């Protein structure tokens, strides 16, 4: 057996397909556990209204987009700081 699996383009396409499939699975899994979870109507951080579209798209959301982004950046900085 030579171990030949095809050309590089075939391998790259398979990896891309696997990544998409894994992403879809993760989203479906997360949605299954968040179904019926009530989203906040007001951001817990800044007190601004959370748009209905965001509440529908992200069940159980607690923060507006700006505060969510800020929190994610802060967590990444904290994680990277610990790694150094």
C-alpha positions as CSV (number, residue, x, y, z in Angstrom):
1,X,0.0,0.0,0.0
2,X,1.5,3.3,-1.0
3,X,-0.5,5.6,1.3
4,X,-1.5,7.8,-1.6
5,X,-4.7,9.7,-0.7
6,X,-5.0,11.9,-3.8
7,X,-3.6,15.3,-4.6
8,X,-3.1,18.3,-2.3
9,X,-6.3,20.0,-3.6
10,X,-8.3,16.9,-2.7
11,X,-6.8,16.8,0.8
12,X,-7.4,20.5,1.3
13,X,-11.1,20.1,0.2
14,X,-11.6,17.2,2.6
15,X,-10.1,19.2,5.4
16,X,-12.4,22.1,4.6
17,X,-15.4,19.8,4.4
18,X,-14.6,18.3,7.7
19,X,-14.2,21.7,9.3
20,X,-17.6,22.9,8.0
21,X,-19.2,19.6,9.2
22,X,-17.6,20.0,12.6
23,X,-18.8,23.6,12.8
24,X,-22.4,22.7,11.9
25,X,-22.4,19.9,14.5
26,X,-21.1,22.2,17.2
27,X,-23.7,24.8,16.4
28,X,-26.5,22.3,16.4
29,X,-25.3,20.8,19.7
30,X,-25.2,24.3,21.3
31,X,-28.6,25.1,19.9
32,X,-30.1,21.9,21.3
33,X,-29.0,22.9,24.8
34,X,-30.0,26.6,24.5
35,X,-33.5,25.9,23.1
36,X,-36.0,27.6,25.3
37,X,-33.4,29.6,27.2
38,X,-34.6,33.2,27.6
39,X,-32.4,36.0,26.3
40,X,-32.0,39.2,28.2
41,X,-33.7,42.2,26.6
42,X,-31.2,44.6,28.2
43,X,-27.4,44.2,28.2
44,X,-26.1,43.2,31.7
45,X,-23.0,45.3,31.1
46,X,-24.1,48.6,29.7
47,X,-27.9,48.6,30.1
48,X,-28.6,49.2,26.4
49,X,-31.4,47.3,24.7
50,X,-30.5,44.0,23.0
51,X,-32.1,44.0,19.5
52,X,-34.7,41.2,18.9
53,X,-32.7,39.8,16.0
54,X,-29.7,39.2,18.3
55,X,-31.9,37.6,20.9
56,X,-33.4,35.3,18.3
57,X,-30.0,34.4,16.8
58,X,-28.3,33.8,20.1
59,X,-30.7,32.1,22.6
60,X,-29.8,33.0,26.1
61,X,-27.7,36.1,25.1
62,X,-26.9,38.4,28.1
63,X,-24.8,41.2,26.4
64,X,-25.2,43.5,23.4
65,X,-22.7,43.0,20.5
66,X,-20.3,45.7,21.7
67,X,-20.1,44.4,25.3
68,X,-19.8,40.8,24.0
69,X,-16.9,41.8,21.8
70,X,-15.3,43.7,24.7
71,X,-15.6,40.7,27.0
72,X,-14.2,38.3,24.4
73,X,-11.2,40.5,23.8
74,X,-10.6,40.9,27.6
75,X,-10.8,37.1,28.0
76,X,-8.3,36.5,25.2
77,X,-5.9,39.1,26.6
78,X,-6.2,37.5,30.1
79,X,-5.5,34.0,28.6
80,X,-2.5,35.3,26.6
81,X,-1.1,37.1,29.6
82,X,-1.3,33.9,31.7
83,X,0.6,32.0,28.9
84,X,3.5,34.5,29.0
